[in-house]
């Protein structure tokens, strides 16, 4: 894969894409066609068909063209009694919650083989950039949604804008799955660690990255737990000490005890614990998993836009718009109704150049359509894989 | 390091200091060239030789990469295919698929455009030629995939040019839509 293109190559690509007769790409695709998307999810399928990370709670590997990303989910028990998440629940509107910061943690790393032509500093920068982007999308909260800009050493500039409606709660994927992650309310809960590794990049990394994260979360099984409480027995002191015990012990003392019982000033200590009901292979799925965000990248030319650009096309058309959506209704039929089911989560405009506002609105509208198609196709594939493995 | 230069007028002369310093007028980072490798140095550097004006900067096409083992050593690696497309087979696995250069326009003939030797601008390429370039590129990738499926001991070194010609002339090129 060439790392730099010559001017002649770039001009050839652009002139092919902007042709008024028919737009041709390197492999003959239409401008709105994706390359074949290969998704493998895996763990504990039993038939061994497709194992990505068997020791993780959920994992997925997505390959599109030469771009490959592996994502895995790991659940760890954490003590949440110190968190303020209960405050958030009581508070209602998505105020800056301190609790869920620690409840979904995302991390993206790039294999050195993915960008062999870049120095390690540049690779670190890419990693940090992707990590903060994925983290801001998955782990809610409105306090971290202010637009952040980061510039890489290639002098590309990226502006991230996360949708933050003041009139209603901003979307938080964590909230969708929060109830599934509780073990002992107020005390113990699962913290979800979502890790993604970019193995190779042949264009369209954002889409593949979010598809992999979605696949891993789709595949995640939360181990079932059962709360167990032990209550300490009431300590009745038979000997109250020598002095008092002898006289007037009978009725008076019992009365005293009764009163003492009625007024419990001492806090009962309950030893609360939980146990795993079953092994991790047979846990339960996350209930909000179809609402997992999905990304669509549009490479922007003055007259049209291109989906799923290859590495060479990204060099020739560097201005791109990454849109993030979440869909709630899986079986809504027509395109008209999914205004209710679709939620716009955020966008990122990367690269040199500018987009007029009217054009941008049009791109947003079309991007939602593409994202919907992507989600429908992916869900159909994942459901089919699930059913296959069940047989 | 430059040893001699073909000037845009068609003249060839020995280098001057100013040529080396102005190398970027001729070649820049990222440019794609076809050249002969004359020698390898111990530190990994190569010396490249553009023997005639058929060599040099590549324009009017796109690059396809295949594993180098598939490319056979031929007398000439410049293949003119029948659909209006040329394929230049580099033995490093880089194949340049481009619009056909007429014989009368090649170096030494009367139609040769000497100004275009270092040019970055593509000619106008019509849709049917672009389509043919796409089809040839896809066929090359398919040949690569087919080779990949063979076991290591059975890897055949096919003559890519011959296979291409068979594939393309044997296949009727339909009108697009």
Interface residues (C-beta under 8 A of the other chain):
Chain A: X1 X2 X4 X5 X6 X7 X8 X9 X11 X12 X13 X15 X16 X19 X21 X22 X24 X25 X26 X27 X28 X312
Chain B: X28 X29 X30 X31 X32 X57 X58 X59 X60 X61 X62 X63 X65 X120 X121 X122 X125 X127 X130 X131 X134 X135 X137 X138 X141 X176 X177
